[in-house]
Amino acid sequence: MSLFQNIIIIALLIAGAGFLSLTEIALAGARKVKLKILAEAGEERAQKVLDLQENSADFFAASQIGLNAVAILGGILGEGAFRPYFLNFVSRFYSGAWAESISFALSFTLVTSLFILFADLMPKRLAMIAPEKISIAVINPIQVFIKVCKPLAWIINTLANLLFRLFKVNTIRDDNITFDDISAVMDAGAQAGVLLKQEHHFIENVLELEERNVPSSMTTRENVIYFTLNEAEDSIRQKLAEYPYSKFLVCNENIDQVIGYVDAKDILVRILNNQKINQLNESTIRNVLTIPDTLTLSEVLDRFRASKEKFAVVINEYALVVGVITLSDIMITVMGDWVTPIEAEQQIIKRDDNSWLIDGSTPIEDMKHALEIDEMPDEENYETLAGFMMYRLRKIPRPADVVIFGGYKFEVVDVDHFKIDQLLVTRLLPEPKDASDTEPQE
């Protein structure tokens, strides 16, 4: 055959190998989520790609058969086609015993370079740019190719499966999506500008509802305002005026003897009607939802939905009241600073770029967000920053007690009746090198 004919055949072989390389990477890299969206939109080829991904053994066997066959055939034809021309060229400068070997090496290098560039590297890089689009475009012809190669592919797959079983290799791919996978996608979307800062913040907080327990968002026991069954009218009026809550617990004598709750609106209606409000009875007291403190915020939302309530009492394993939680508390946890009034007392106050004043009752998750800490040690043992300090110090903290963790110094500033009111958190900066330690420059 002439040189031109050989070049045409080699070009066709390169094109075939390039098509198989393009297809192989596109089908392997196509994301199932995008393919499912396209399939639901009516794209039949997307469903074919999904089916092929589920049973990819036949395709990869056929692809390797085609790629190796084309590479071997291209090498044989290329070496025979180009070597005489390289030999004539080399003979002009050197006619010794190594002329044949030099011409063979040049011919081999040329053909190999063409296959690497046009049949391997460029197609694979193109396939990585838009794998879903390319896989849908090539699915029909590749299915025909798989049928042609099926007899030989079946033999190869059978041998491969025997070897996998012999060496006890699990060939089942785990496609479960984890929380870390979702977080990585959200981070990538935020960096690309697809998600706004507040949207990323909201989604991240929603996903954390499954991990955060009730104590991280509830109003703690010492901050719960309640009425006793025989509370004086002046005291009720004072509490209504001082604390702008919509619901108040009603207890017998102390907070652990919960009877129910009253809606502030009902009491205000009685005040407007000039009725006495110091006799709380069945007409005003409502049954209160009681939940354990071991529930997650996601489970609390389910309880609120099932009971159609928006207010619940939280009790511990000893049936003691540890706090109350409302639907608004959970929404504030999700929305964060975006719904917290500016004038409200802040639990985290940033003094400068490297120090914060933080309330001891601040939930650990909120503190982690503020300080950009990924993980705290043994988080299952505490819910608040005060709990973290007690856990690490192994004692009741006192002012000036310090814990150092994760590049931060946590220092107790104020303690009130064994309760940590406030901490000073400082970022530990690397100490600058002493001038005497540096080498003098000439």
NUKEMAR-92334 format. One line per field, with one value per residue (C-alpha): residue in three letters; residue number from 1; x, y, z. Coordinates in steps of 0.05 Angstrom, whole numbers, padded with zeros to 5 digits, m for minus. Layout:
BEGIN
resn <- c(ALA/...)
resi <- c(NUM/...)
x <- c(X/...)
y <- c(Y/...)
z <- c(Z/...)
***
This chain:
BEGIN
resn <- c(MET/SER/LEU/PHE/GLN/ASN/ILE/ILE/ILE/ILE/ALA/LEU/LEU/ILE/ALA/GLY/ALA/GLY/PHE/LEU/SER/LEU/THR/GLU/ILE/ALA/LEU/ALA/GLY/ALA/ARG/LYS/VAL/LYS/LEU/LYS/ILE/LEU/ALA/GLU/ALA/GLY/GLU/GLU/ARG/ALA/GLN/LYS/VAL/LEU/ASP/LEU/GLN/GLU/ASN/SER/ALA/ASP/PHE/PHE/ALA/ALA/SER/GLN/ILE/GLY/LEU/ASN/ALA/VAL/ALA/ILE/LEU/GLY/GLY/ILE/LEU/GLY/GLU/GLY/ALA/PHE/ARG/PRO/TYR/PHE/LEU/ASN/PHE/VAL/SER/ARG/PHE/TYR/SER/GLY/ALA/TRP/ALA/GLU/SER/ILE/SER/PHE/ALA/LEU/SER/PHE/THR/LEU/VAL/THR/SER/LEU/PHE/ILE/LEU/PHE/ALA/ASP/LEU/MET/PRO/LYS/ARG/LEU/ALA/MET/ILE/ALA/PRO/GLU/LYS/ILE/SER/ILE/ALA/VAL/ILE/ASN/PRO/ILE/GLN/VAL/PHE/ILE/LYS/VAL/CYS/LYS/PRO/LEU/ALA/TRP/ILE/ILE/ASN/THR/LEU/ALA/ASN/LEU/LEU/PHE/ARG/LEU/PHE/LYS/VAL/ASN/THR/ILE/ARG/ASP/ASP/ASN/ILE/THR/PHE/ASP/ASP/ILE/SER/ALA/VAL/MET/ASP/ALA/GLY/ALA/GLN/ALA/GLY/VAL/LEU/LEU/LYS/GLN/GLU/HIS/HIS/PHE/ILE/GLU/ASN/VAL/LEU/GLU/LEU/GLU/GLU/ARG/ASN/VAL/PRO/SER/SER/MET/THR/THR/ARG/GLU/ASN/VAL/ILE/TYR/PHE/THR/LEU/ASN/GLU/ALA/GLU/ASP/SER/ILE/ARG/GLN/LYS/LEU/ALA/GLU/TYR/PRO/TYR/SER/LYS/PHE/LEU/VAL/CYS/ASN/GLU/ASN/ILE/ASP/GLN/VAL/ILE/GLY/TYR/VAL/ASP/ALA/LYS/ASP/ILE/LEU/VAL/ARG/ILE/LEU/ASN/ASN/GLN/LYS/ILE/ASN/GLN/LEU/ASN/GLU/SER/THR/ILE/ARG/ASN/VAL/LEU/THR/ILE/PRO/ASP/THR/LEU/THR/LEU/SER/GLU/VAL/LEU/ASP/ARG/PHE/ARG/ALA/SER/LYS/GLU/LYS/PHE/ALA/VAL/VAL/ILE/ASN/GLU/TYR/ALA/LEU/VAL/VAL/GLY/VAL/ILE/THR/LEU/SER/ASP/ILE/MET/ILE/THR/VAL/MET/GLY/ASP/TRP/VAL/THR/PRO/ILE/GLU/ALA/GLU/GLN/GLN/ILE/ILE/LYS/ARG/ASP/ASP/ASN/SER/TRP/LEU/ILE/ASP/GLY/SER/THR/PRO/ILE/GLU/ASP/MET/LYS/HIS/ALA/LEU/GLU/ILE/ASP/GLU/MET/PRO/ASP/GLU/GLU/ASN/TYR/GLU/THR/LEU/ALA/GLY/PHE/MET/MET/TYR/ARG/LEU/ARG/LYS/ILE/PRO/ARG/PRO/ALA/ASP/VAL/VAL/ILE/PHE/GLY/GLY/TYR/LYS/PHE/GLU/VAL/VAL/ASP/VAL/ASP/HIS/PHE/LYS/ILE/ASP/GLN/LEU/LEU/VAL/THR/ARG/LEU/LEU/PRO/GLU/PRO/LYS/ASP/ALA/SER/ASP/THR/GLU/PRO/GLN/GLU)
resi <- c(1/2/3/4/5/6/7/8/9/10/11/12/13/14/15/16/17/18/19/20/21/22/23/24/25/26/27/28/29/30/31/32/33/34/35/36/37/38/39/40/41/42/43/44/45/46/47/48/49/50/51/52/53/54/55/56/57/58/59/60/61/62/63/64/65/66/67/68/69/70/71/72/73/74/75/76/77/78/79/80/81/82/83/84/85/86/87/88/89/90/91/92/93/94/95/96/97/98/99/100/101/102/103/104/105/106/107/108/109/110/111/112/113/114/115/116/117/118/119/120/121/122/123/124/125/126/127/128/129/130/131/132/133/134/135/136/137/138/139/140/141/142/143/144/145/146/147/148/149/150/151/152/153/154/155/156/157/158/159/160/161/162/163/164/165/166/167/168/169/170/171/172/173/174/175/176/177/178/179/180/181/182/183/184/185/186/187/188/189/190/191/192/193/194/195/196/197/198/199/200/201/202/203/204/205/206/207/208/209/210/211/212/213/214/215/216/217/218/219/220/221/222/223/224/225/226/227/228/229/230/231/232/233/234/235/236/237/238/239/240/241/242/243/244/245/246/247/248/249/250/251/252/253/254/255/256/257/258/259/260/261/262/263/264/265/266/267/268/269/270/271/272/273/274/275/276/277/278/279/280/281/282/283/284/285/286/287/288/289/290/291/292/293/294/295/296/297/298/299/300/301/302/303/304/305/306/307/308/309/310/311/312/313/314/315/316/317/318/319/320/321/322/323/324/325/326/327/328/329/330/331/332/333/334/335/336/337/338/339/340/341/342/343/344/345/346/347/348/349/350/351/352/353/354/355/356/357/358/359/360/361/362/363/364/365/366/367/368/369/370/371/372/373/374/375/376/377/378/379/380/381/382/383/384/385/386/387/388/389/390/391/392/393/394/395/396/397/398/399/400/401/402/403/404/405/406/407/408/409/410/411/412/413/414/415/416/417/418/419/420/421/422/423/424/425/426/427/428/429/430/431/432/433/434/435/436/437/438/439/440/441/442)
x <- c(00000/00021/00040/m00025/m00067/m00029/m00040/m00115/m00119/m00079/m00122/m00185/m00154/m00137/m00208/m00236/m00191/m00207/m00281/m00274/m00230/m00280/m00338/m00303/m00288/m00355/m00395/m00352/m00354/m00428/m00463/m00525/m00561/m00557/m00575/m00637/m00659/m00651/m00687/m00746/m00749/m00761/m00691/m00693/m00618/m00603/m00640/m00599/m00536/m00561/m00576/m00507/m00475/m00512/m00484/m00419/m00378/m00397/m00380/m00312/m00294/m00315/m00279/m00214/m00219/m00228/m00174/m00121/m00138/m00134/m00069/m00035/m00059/m00039/00030/00040/00015/00050/00117/00114/00088/00137/00201/00224/00217/00254/00308/00319/00323/00372/00415/00431/00469/00487/00491/00520/00492/00446/00408/00352/00344/00343/00290/00248/00253/00232/00173/00151/00156/00115/00058/00057/00056/m00003/m00043/m00027/m00045/m00106/m00132/m00121/m00104/m00148/m00211/m00207/m00198/m00257/m00300/m00285/m00312/m00384/m00390/m00466/m00475/m00424/m00448/m00519/m00493/m00453/m00498/m00534/m00471/m00435/m00493/m00484/m00409/m00423/m00468/m00414/m00361/m00407/m00382/m00309/m00329/m00368/m00306/m00262/m00314/m00321/m00246/m00244/m00302/m00267/m00204/m00243/m00276/m00210/m00180/m00246/m00251/m00318/m00339/m00404/m00399/m00426/m00467/m00497/m00495/m00468/m00474/m00401/m00418/m00475/m00432/m00378/m00428/m00455/m00385/m00369/m00434/m00418/m00348/m00376/m00427/m00487/m00507/m00509/m00476/m00542/m00569/m00508/m00516/m00590/m00579/m00521/m00562/m00622/m00577/m00550/m00621/m00610/m00547/m00564/m00602/m00657/m00612/m00573/m00633/m00680/m00690/m00655/m00689/m00662/m00688/m00759/m00813/m00874/m00937/m00956/m01027/m01043/m00999/m01020/m01052/m00999/m00944/m00978/m00986/m00914/m00888/m00932/m00904/m00832/m00826/m00857/m00870/m00931/m00935/m00920/m00916/m00964/m00936/m00964/m00911/m00845/m00822/m00817/m00892/m00917/m00993/m00996/m00987/m01026/m01027/m01012/m01068/m01120/m01098/m01097/m01168/m01190/m01155/m01191/m01257/m01241/m01239/m01194/m01131/m01103/m01147/m01118/m01165/m01182/m01211/m01144/m01093/m01076/m01042/m00968/m00926/m00871/m00808/m00743/m00678/m00647/m00687/m00655/m00684/m00709/m00748/m00777/m00802/m00837/m00869/m00893/m00922/m00958/m00986/m00999/m00964/m00910/m00888/m00859/m00829/m00762/m00748/m00688/m00683/m00702/m00767/m00739/m00753/m00690/m00721/m00774/m00769/m00813/m00819/m00788/m00727/m00715/m00727/m00677/m00627/m00637/m00637/m00584/m00565/m00611/m00672/m00640/m00659/m00600/m00619/m00624/m00570/m00516/m00484/m00422/m00389/m00329/m00280/m00230/m00204/m00173/m00216/m00289/m00331/m00377/m00434/m00424/m00493/m00476/m00491/m00427/m00452/m00461/m00391/m00361/m00393/m00367/m00296/m00295/m00278/m00296/m00299/m00295/m00269/m00321/m00380/m00430/m00412/m00435/m00481/m00455/m00388/m00394/m00403/m00340/m00300/m00325/m00311/m00239/m00222/m00255/m00278/m00324/m00290/m00266/m00247/m00180/m00185/m00159/m00168/m00127/m00155/m00152/m00108/m00154/m00149/m00214/m00210/m00265/m00280/m00342/m00374/m00440/m00460/m00418/m00447/m00400/m00429/m00376/m00312/m00257/m00236/m00171/m00139/m00068/m00023/00045/00100/00145/00217/00266/00310/00370/00351/00353/00415/00443/00437/00497)
y <- c(00000/00071/00119/00157/00094/00076/00145/00140/00072/00097/00159/00115/00072/00133/00160/00093/00090/00162/00148/00089/00130/00188/00141/00104/00167/00199/00139/00130/00204/00218/00236/00196/00255/00296/00235/00221/00293/00287/00219/00248/00305/00254/00241/00166/00162/00186/00125/00081/00110/00097/00025/00016/00044/m00007/m00064/m00035/m00099/m00115/m00044/m00041/m00109/m00089/m00022/m00055/m00106/m00049/m00004/m00059/m00087/m00018/m00001/m00066/m00060/00013/m00003/m00058/m00016/00047/00015/m00018/00046/00097/00057/00056/00131/00142/00093/00133/00197/00168/00137/00207/00221/00152/00085/00041/m00021/00021/00054/00002/00008/00084/00084/00034/00077/00140/00103/00074/00142/00176/00126/00121/00197/00202/00150/00181/00251/00239/00172/00178/00245/00294/00250/00237/00311/00328/00275/00304/00372/00348/00274/00273/00307/00263/00198/00212/00228/00164/00114/00087/00070/00043/m00006/m00033/m00041/m00079/m00128/m00140/m00155/m00192/m00264/m00246/m00197/m00252/m00297/m00241/m00221/m00293/m00299/m00232/m00252/m00317/m00279/m00229/m00286/m00321/m00259/m00240/m00172/m00137/m00109/m00076/00000/00038/00097/00119/00195/00217/00282/00297/00288/00338/00387/00382/00397/00457/00484/00477/00513/00569/00577/00578/00631/00586/00590/00656/00661/00661/00603/00561/00579/00559/00492/00474/00489/00449/00388/00396/00388/00313/00318/00373/00354/00393/00425/00462/00505/00504/00557/00529/00515/00576/00622/00592/00640/00604/00616/00577/00553/00605/00661/00732/00775/00830/00779/00753/00823/00839/00778/00791/00862/00843/00781/00787/00712/00683/00622/00610/00545/00534/00493/00471/00496/00490/00482/00406/00401/00421/00424/00455/00523/00586/00629/00702/00721/00686/00724/00790/00778/00767/00831/00870/00840/00861/00789/00762/00729/00701/00639/00597/00539/00488/00542/00575/00520/00477/00409/00416/00372/00337/00311/00279/00318/00262/00280/00313/00378/00339/00292/00352/00380/00314/00317/00388/00367/00307/00343/00409/00444/00496/00493/00435/00421/00385/00335/00292/00219/00237/00271/00339/00399/00421/00474/00491/00494/00526/00521/00591/00566/00514/00565/00612/00554/00546/00619/00640/00713/00728/00727/00747/00818/00865/00892/00824/00803/00769/00705/00715/00783/00792/00840/00839/00792/00745/00748/00736/00743/00683/00666/00600/00575/00583/00518/00484/00485/00561/00569/00524/00567/00631/00606/00564/00500/00436/00388/00390/00332/00282/00327/00276/00292/00365/00414/00483/00519/00516/00440/00436/00473/00429/00367/00387/00416/00357/00405/00463/00521/00584/00651/00650/00575/00561/00507/00508/00471/00477/00539/00576/00594/00589/00629/00633/00707/00705/00651/00660/00606/00553/00574/00599/00665/00688/00665/00701/00661/00682/00656/00635/00666/00636/00672/00714/00692/00729/00776/00744/00676/00700/00698/00766/00783/00806)
z <- c(00000/m00012/00043/00033/00041/00104/00132/00119/00154/00213/00218/00219/00273/00315/00306/00329/00390/00406/00403/00451/00499/00497/00510/00566/00607/00592/00616/00677/00695/00680/00746/00762/00792/00728/00685/00728/00719/00644/00644/00683/00633/00577/00551/00535/00521/00592/00619/00573/00602/00672/00653/00623/00686/00727/00683/00658/00655/00583/00560/00593/00566/00496/00503/00523/00466/00417/00446/00449/00381/00349/00385/00363/00292/00289/00314/00262/00204/00227/00236/00167/00134/00162/00174/00100/00096/00161/00137/00073/00114/00165/00110/00083/00148/00174/00138/00193/00228/00272/00215/00217/00292/00290/00235/00275/00337/00300/00267/00334/00369/00315/00315/00391/00398/00349/00388/00456/00433/00388/00413/00487/00519/00479/00478/00553/00569/00525/00559/00628/00606/00594/00611/00614/00547/00512/00542/00518/00448/00441/00477/00415/00374/00434/00448/00377/00389/00454/00418/00365/00418/00466/00454/00468/00523/00558/00559/00586/00639/00662/00672/00708/00755/00772/00790/00832/00870/00879/00911/00947/00914/00922/00854/00878/00877/00937/00909/00976/00984/01052/01090/01071/00997/01003/01042/00989/00934/00973/00985/00911/00894/00942/00913/00843/00861/00848/00921/00957/01025/01063/01021/01036/01110/01111/01076/01121/01183/01157/01147/01217/01247/01244/01286/01336/01400/01434/01488/01433/01416/01476/01530/01590/01657/01693/01638/01634/01658/01687/01728/01789/01796/01850/01825/01846/01793/01800/01790/01726/01699/01715/01679/01618/01614/01627/01583/01514/01506/01473/01518/01592/01630/01687/01746/01812/01860/01823/01751/01756/01770/01702/01692/01623/01590/01578/01517/01532/01484/01526/01589/01553/01529/01601/01622/01567/01591/01662/01686/01740/01716/01781/01778/01723/01707/01653/01608/01601/01614/01554/01552/01538/01493/01534/01499/01523/01518/01475/01413/01353/01326/01265/01310/01348/01283/01270/01340/01327/01260/01289/01350/01314/01373/01371/01443/01484/01552/01552/01608/01625/01646/01718/01694/01713/01669/01634/01588/01537/01461/01409/01334/01331/01367/01313/01258/01290/01291/01216/01198/01248/01248/01190/01236/01303/01321/01322/01390/01421/01469/01429/01454/01411/01408/01362/01394/01338/01284/01336/01399/01418/01481/01483/01531/01567/01546/01472/01434/01409/01337/01338/01368/01314/01260/01290/01300/01237/01275/01238/01297/01373/01415/01442/01423/01447/01519/01520/01485/01503/01509/01585/01579/01536/01589/01645/01604/01588/01657/01694/01749/01763/01725/01760/01731/01694/01680/01610/01557/01493/01433/01357/01357/01405/01479/01518/01583/01635/01649/01694/01738/01775/01825/01789/01722/01669/01646/01596/01563/01525/01464/01431/01368/01381/01328/01311/01349/01305/01301/01344/01303/01336/01307/01235/01192/01174/01100/01062)
***
